[in-house]
Amino acid sequence: MGGKVLMLHFPLTYEGEKIFWKIDYYDRALKYGSEDPADPEQTTRVLTIMLASEY
């Protein structure tokens, strides 16, 4: 079934706007979390950037 989708999430502020960003670690098919997020052969990383006001 796949591993967990790990997420790193850190808020930051730029020109007065609070920005959220995160990195998710998926399997190569982008269906489940990666079994080994450190292994680039079986992991696809997805970066999401958004304004906090959009959350």
C-alpha positions in Angstrom: 0.0 0.0 0.0 2.9 2.4 0.5 4.5 4.4 3.3 3.4 7.6 4.9 3.2 10.9 3.2 5.8 12.9 5.1 5.4 16.6 5.3 7.8 19.5 6.2 5.9 22.7 6.8 7.4 26.0 7.7 5.6 29.4 7.8 7.5 32.5 6.6 6.7 36.1 6.0 7.6 38.1 2.8 6.6 41.7 2.4 4.0 41.4 5.1 2.4 38.3 3.6 2.5 35.1 5.6 3.5 32.2 3.3 3.1 28.5 4.0 5.2 25.9 2.1 5.5 22.2 2.5 7.3 19.2 0.9 5.4 15.9 0.5 7.2 12.6 -0.2 5.2 10.3 -2.5 5.9 7.1 -4.3 6.8 7.4 -8.0 3.1 7.0 -9.0 2.1 9.9 -6.7 -0.5 7.5 -5.2 0.9 6.7 -1.8 3.6 8.0 0.5 7.1 6.9 -0.2 8.4 3.8 1.6 11.8 5.5 1.8 11.7 9.3 1.4 15.5 9.5 1.3 15.7 7.3 -1.8 15.2 9.3 -5.0 14.7 6.1 -7.0 11.4 5.5 -5.3 10.4 9.0 -4.2 8.8 12.0 -5.9 8.9 15.2 -3.9 6.1 17.7 -4.3 6.6 21.3 -3.2 3.4 23.3 -2.4 3.6 27.1 -1.8 0.6 29.2 -0.8 -0.4 32.4 1.0 -1.7 31.8 4.5 -4.8 33.7 3.6 -5.7 31.0 1.0 -5.6 28.3 3.6 
